[in-house]
Amino acid sequence: MLSILVLHGPNLNLLGQREPGIYGKATLDDINQLLTQEAASLGAEVVARQSNHEGVLVDAIHSALDHHHGLLINAGAYTHTSVAIRDAISAVKIPTVEVHLSNIYTREPFRHHSYIAPVAIGQISGFGADSYCLGLKALVNYLRSP
């Protein structure tokens, strides 16, 4: 069975109450339950972690090596600032899909750049909680393709 590590970055623990007009009303628990159900329907499993700390996210990426087949990540604000997270993904060489609840390209200009996108197999943004499910489906399909 495929195992996918799901990483949620800073402030995503506040989903459902933080700027619901941008990020929606779904809580992080709602999203994790949705991902668990979607993974089961795909014959995969997910392990979800959230941290507001860059080093914790880097450590989680490192520890994914030999434990998980893929990485689904919403690095939050670290998407636009963290060379460390980008380098960790590049170093472990685990297929990665970057997701965002909002469309980062229709927001403030500083959000238009992603350090993660160049080392990910793909990026999905702008579909709210569905971004996660779409990303998971794409990642599982990628991992199962010959």
Helices and strands as residue ranges (DSSP letters): E 2-8, G 12-14, H 20-23, H 28-41, E 44-50, H 54-64, E 70-74, G 76-80, H 83-92, E 96-100, G 104-106, G 109-112, G 117-119, E 122-125, H 130-144
